[in-house]
Amino acid sequence: MEIGRALVALGLVLLLLGLVWLYAPGLLAWFGRLPGDIRIEREGFRFYFPLTSMLLVSLALSLLFNLLWRWFR
């Protein structure tokens, strides 16, 4: 029963994120262009490592899973 509620909550979060991405693409335009994201572009070579963006994603997911864990306990 608890895993079902968690999957529904995760599905709702993904649905909301998908709707924002679809209908308001400019709202997330800053993502991937933060200070600390490493971008090296040379002729014939492109390297991109979104360090800061991934730290923010990790923080958001950690907070979300912590809240879900407390909610389902």
C-alpha positions in Angstrom: 0.0 0.0 0.0 2.8 2.4 0.9 4.7 1.8 -2.4 1.5 2.6 -4.3 1.1 5.9 -2.6 4.8 6.7 -3.3 4.4 5.9 -7.0 1.3 8.0 -7.3 3.1 11.0 -5.6 6.1 10.5 -7.9 3.8 10.3 -10.9 2.1 13.6 -9.9 5.5 15.3 -9.6 6.6 14.0 -13.0 3.3 15.1 -14.5 3.7 18.6 -13.1 7.3 18.9 -14.3 6.2 17.6 -17.7 3.4 20.2 -18.0 5.7 23.0 -17.0 8.3 21.8 -19.6 5.6 21.6 -22.3 3.6 24.7 -21.7 6.2 27.1 -20.1 9.6 26.1 -21.6 11.1 29.5 -20.8 10.5 28.8 -17.1 13.3 26.2 -16.9 15.6 27.9 -19.4 18.1 28.8 -16.6 18.6 25.1 -15.8 21.9 24.0 -17.2 23.3 27.5 -17.5 24.1 28.1 -13.8 27.4 29.4 -12.5 29.5 26.4 -11.8 28.3 24.4 -14.8 31.4 23.5 -16.7 31.3 24.2 -20.5 34.4 23.9 -22.7 33.8 24.5 -26.4 36.6 24.4 -29.0 36.6 23.7 -32.7 35.5 20.1 -33.2 35.1 19.5 -29.5 32.4 20.2 -26.9 32.4 19.2 -23.3 29.6 20.0 -20.9 29.4 19.0 -17.2 26.4 20.5 -15.4 27.9 20.4 -11.9 25.8 23.0 -10.2 22.6 22.0 -11.9 23.1 18.4 -10.8 23.8 19.5 -7.3 20.5 21.3 -7.3 18.6 18.3 -8.7 20.3 16.1 -6.0 19.2 18.5 -3.3 15.6 18.7 -4.6 15.3 14.9 -4.9 16.8 14.4 -1.4 14.3 16.8 0.1 11.4 15.3 -1.9 12.3 11.7 -0.8 12.9 12.8 2.8 9.4 14.4 2.9 7.8 11.3 1.2 9.6 9.0 3.6 8.3 11.0 6.6 4.8 11.1 5.1 4.6 7.3 4.5 6.1 6.3 7.8 
